[in-house]
């Protein structure tokens, strides 16, 4: 059964680059633009909403991180990210969510 956007939002966690790097090497790490809602984007991925996801990729809003970003993060392995697992992917953002 597909989790709701609200259920996914509850699973957003914090991770540093050293933890995320392993997912990069297996090809499962997806960077989500900070302007997008992480849980909403994860829901679209989980629902396999191909048209919307394809458009987000084409618009550069989600995708594999660039080599220049990876180099920056390699220099600060303790940088914190917001992350959410939608197997087999790990979606992440540079911004941290505000928890109330």
Residue pairs with C-beta under 8 A, 6 or more apart in sequence:
2 43
2 46
2 47
3 11
3 43
3 46
4 43
5 39
5 40
5 43
6 39
8 39
8 42
8 43
8 46
8 84
8 86
9 38
9 39
11 84
11 85
12 38
12 39
12 82
12 83
12 84
12 97
13 82
13 83
13 84
14 80
14 81
14 82
14 83
14 96
15 80
15 81
15 83
15 92
16 77
16 78
16 79
16 80
16 81
17 73
17 74
17 76
17 77
17 78
17 79
17 81
18 77
18 78
20 29
20 81
20 83
20 90
20 92
21 77
23 29
23 90
24 65
24 70
27 64
28 88
28 89
28 90
29 64
29 65
29 89
29 90
29 92
30 45
30 62
30 63
30 64
30 89
30 90
30 91
30 92
31 62
31 63
31 64
31 65
31 69
31 92
31 93
31 94
32 38
32 41
32 61
32 62
32 91
32 92
32 93
33 60
33 61
33 62
33 93
34 93
34 94
34 95
35 61
36 56
36 61
36 62
36 93
38 82
38 84
38 91
38 92
38 93
38 97
39 84
41 56
41 62
41 91
42 84
42 86
42 91
44 52
44 53
44 56
45 53
45 86
45 89
45 91
46 86
53 62
56 62
57 63
62 91
65 73
73 79
79 94
80 96
81 92
81 93
81 94
81 96
82 92
82 93
82 95
82 96
82 97
83 90
83 91
83 92
83 93
84 90
84 91
84 92
85 91
